[in-house]
Amino acid sequence: MSIQDFINTYYSQAAAVSSLELPPAFILAHAFLESGRGDSKLTKIANNFFGIKALPNAPYITLSTKEIINGKEVTLYQNFARYPTPADGFKAYANLLKAPRYKKVLQARTNLKRAQELKAGGYFTAGNDYINTLSKLATQFEDEIKKRPDFLLVGPILGLLFIITYLASSKI
């Protein structure tokens, strides 16, 4: 799936769970990368875009995964969370990032720092190439999102709301 197709398909799910701390572009870029452009078996079967492991007694699917352990790539079988809809998968990601170990991800102000803090929090075991790829991809997603007609309306609307709020609060 292309970046634009991915944005068109999943932007509303990312926007619904985003916040000022974590913009939709970063969420979408991470989903795009983790899900193999939305084409992974985990994504297609389980609506799991982020490789989230299953909690005890929750729906899951068992798949092989490659992990870096002691500097070596190994293949393991893991239970991954299974979600009824893509929106539920995105909500699970947002909830996971509320854990204390990801606090610095939400505090980071650049895509590179967000990616670095995801690794520092233990989200993934991949090296610096993955961090740099995620950072660059998030910037690419930002650029593509800015081209969307719905995005182009947000700036003027916020500006108008600011003016109305300012005028309403002023003592003119």
C-alpha positions in Angstrom: 0.0 0.0 0.0 1.3 3.5 -0.8 1.8 6.1 1.8 -1.1 8.2 0.4 -3.4 5.1 0.4 -2.4 4.3 3.9 -3.2 7.8 5.0 -6.5 7.8 3.2 -7.4 4.5 4.8 -6.2 5.0 8.4 -5.9 8.7 9.0 -9.2 8.9 10.9 -8.1 6.1 13.3 -4.8 7.8 14.0 -6.4 11.2 14.4 -8.9 9.8 16.8 -6.2 8.6 19.2 -3.6 11.3 18.6 -2.9 14.1 21.0 -0.7 17.1 21.0 2.0 14.9 22.4 1.9 12.3 19.5 0.7 13.6 16.2 -1.2 11.4 13.7 1.7 11.4 11.3 4.0 9.7 13.7 1.3 7.2 14.7 0.6 6.4 11.0 4.3 6.1 10.2 4.9 3.7 13.0 1.8 1.7 11.9 3.0 1.7 8.3 6.5 0.5 9.3 5.4 -2.1 11.8 2.6 -3.5 9.6 4.7 -3.8 6.4 2.8 -1.1 4.7 -0.5 -2.5 6.0 0.2 -5.9 4.4 1.4 -8.0 7.2 -0.5 -11.2 8.2 -0.8 -9.8 11.8 -2.5 -6.6 10.4 -4.8 -8.4 8.0 -5.9 -11.1 10.3 -5.8 -9.3 13.7 -6.0 -5.6 13.0 -2.8 -5.3 14.9 -0.7 -2.6 13.2 1.9 -2.2 15.9 3.1 -5.7 16.8 1.4 -5.5 20.2 1.8 -8.6 22.3 -1.4 -10.2 23.7 -2.4 -9.7 27.4 -3.3 -12.8 29.4 -6.9 -14.0 28.7 -7.3 -11.6 25.7 -7.9 -12.6 22.1 -4.6 -13.4 20.3 -2.9 -14.9 17.2 0.4 -16.8 17.4 2.9 -15.9 14.8 6.7 -16.0 14.3 8.6 -12.8 14.8 12.2 -11.8 14.6 13.8 -10.2 17.7 17.3 -9.0 18.5 18.5 -10.8 21.7 22.0 -10.3 22.9 22.9 -8.7 19.5 21.6 -11.7 17.5 18.5 -12.0 15.4 16.3 -14.9 16.6 12.9 -16.2 15.4 10.4 -16.7 18.2 6.7 -17.6 18.3 4.7 -15.0 20.2 1.1 -14.4 21.0 0.0 -11.1 19.5 -3.1 -9.1 20.4 -6.1 -9.6 18.1 -8.5 -6.6 17.7 -12.0 -6.6 16.2 -11.3 -3.4 14.1 -8.4 -1.3 12.9 -9.7 1.5 15.2 -9.4 -0.9 18.2 -5.8 -1.6 17.1 -5.0 2.1 17.1 -6.7 2.6 20.5 -4.6 -0.2 21.9 -1.4 1.5 20.7 -2.4 4.8 22.3 -3.2 3.1 25.5 0.1 1.2 25.5 2.0 4.5 25.1 0.4 5.8 28.3 2.6 3.4 30.3 5.2 5.1 32.4 8.1 3.6 30.4 6.9 5.5 27.3 6.5 8.9 29.1 9.5 10.3 27.2 8.0 9.3 23.9 5.0 11.6 24.6 7.3 14.4 25.8 9.6 14.3 22.7 9.1 17.1 20.3 10.8 15.7 17.2 10.2 12.5 15.2 13.8 11.4 15.8 13.5 11.8 19.5 10.1 10.0 19.6 11.6 7.0 17.8 14.7 7.0 20.1 12.5 7.1 23.1 10.3 4.2 21.8 13.5 2.1 21.6 14.7 3.3 25.0 11.3 2.3 26.5 11.7 -1.2 25.0 9.1 -1.0 22.3 11.4 -2.6 19.7 14.8 -4.2 19.7 15.9 -3.1 16.2 18.9 -0.8 15.9 19.5 2.8 14.7 18.5 2.0 11.1 14.9 1.4 12.4 15.0 4.6 14.5 16.1 6.7 11.5 13.7 5.0 9.1 10.8 5.7 11.5 11.8 9.3 12.0 12.1 10.0 8.2 8.9 8.1 7.5 7.0 10.2 10.1 8.3 13.4 8.4 7.2 12.0 5.0 3.8 11.3 6.5 3.6 14.9 7.9 4.3 16.3 4.4 1.6 14.1 2.8 -1.0 14.9 5.5 -0.4 18.6 4.9 -1.6 18.1 1.3 -4.9 16.7 2.4 -8.0 18.9 1.8 -9.2 18.3 5.4 -5.9 19.4 6.8 -5.9 22.6 4.7 -9.1 23.6 6.4 -7.8 23.1 10.0 -5.4 26.1 10.0 -8.0 28.8 8.9 -10.6 27.3 11.3 -8.3 27.4 14.3 -7.2 31.0 13.3 -10.9 32.1 13.2 -11.6 30.5 16.6 -8.6 32.3 18.1 -9.8 35.6 16.7 -13.3 35.0 18.0 -12.0 34.0 21.4 -9.7 37.0 21.6 -12.5 39.4 20.6 -14.9 37.8 23.0 -12.4 38.2 25.9 -11.2 41.7 25.1 -12.8 44.7 26.6 -13.5 46.5 23.4 
